[in-house]
Amino acid sequence: MHGKINFIDMIDLIGKNVEIYTVDIIYTGKLVEIGEEEVYIESTNGGIVIPTEKIAGIREKKD
């Protein structure tokens, strides 16, 4: 899914804890919003904005 997010599948994850995979790092936090160019999550360190072109995948975080 690199560089292009499947919005239909990801809409169900809004408000849930997710893991967002990029080439460099795995971000974890509550998915707040999915935009065409950026994804917004709320982590323990505050809000994080991740450009969609850097995202390799998003999935619900299993505790």
C-alpha positions as CSV (number, residue, x, y, z in Angstrom):
1,M,0.0,0.0,0.0
2,H,3.1,2.2,-0.3
3,G,2.3,5.8,-1.1
4,K,-1.5,5.3,-1.5
5,I,-3.9,4.6,1.2
6,N,-7.0,2.5,0.7
7,F,-9.5,5.0,2.2
8,I,-12.4,2.6,2.4
9,D,-10.5,0.1,4.5
10,M,-8.9,2.7,6.7
11,I,-12.1,4.7,7.6
12,D,-13.1,1.9,10.0
13,L,-9.8,2.5,11.9
14,I,-10.5,6.1,12.8
15,G,-10.7,6.4,16.5
16,K,-8.8,3.2,17.1
17,N,-5.3,2.5,18.1
18,V,-3.2,1.8,15.1
19,E,0.3,1.0,13.9
20,I,1.5,3.0,10.9
21,Y,4.5,1.6,9.1
22,T,7.0,3.7,7.1
23,V,10.4,2.8,5.7
24,D,12.1,4.4,8.8
25,I,9.8,3.8,11.8
26,I,6.6,2.4,13.1
27,Y,4.2,5.0,14.6
28,T,1.6,4.0,17.2
29,G,-1.4,6.0,18.3
30,K,-5.1,6.7,17.9
31,L,-6.0,7.4,14.3
32,V,-7.6,10.8,14.1
33,E,-7.9,11.6,10.4
34,I,-6.9,10.3,7.0
35,G,-6.4,13.0,4.3
36,E,-5.3,12.6,0.7
37,E,-1.7,13.8,1.6
38,E,-1.4,13.2,5.3
39,V,-2.5,10.9,8.1
40,Y,-3.0,12.3,11.6
41,I,-2.6,10.3,14.8
42,E,-2.6,11.1,18.5
43,S,0.3,9.5,20.3
44,T,1.5,9.6,23.9
45,N,3.9,12.4,22.7
46,G,1.1,14.5,21.1
47,G,-0.2,14.8,17.6
48,I,1.8,13.3,14.7
49,V,1.3,14.1,11.0
50,I,2.6,11.5,8.5
51,P,2.7,12.2,4.8
52,T,0.9,9.5,2.9
53,E,3.7,9.0,0.4
54,K,5.9,7.7,3.3
55,I,3.3,5.2,4.6
56,A,3.9,1.5,3.7
57,G,0.9,0.2,5.8
58,I,-1.6,0.8,8.5
59,R,-3.2,-1.7,10.8
60,E,-5.1,-1.9,14.0
61,K,-2.8,-2.3,17.0
62,K,-3.5,-5.5,18.9
63,D,-2.8,-5.2,22.6
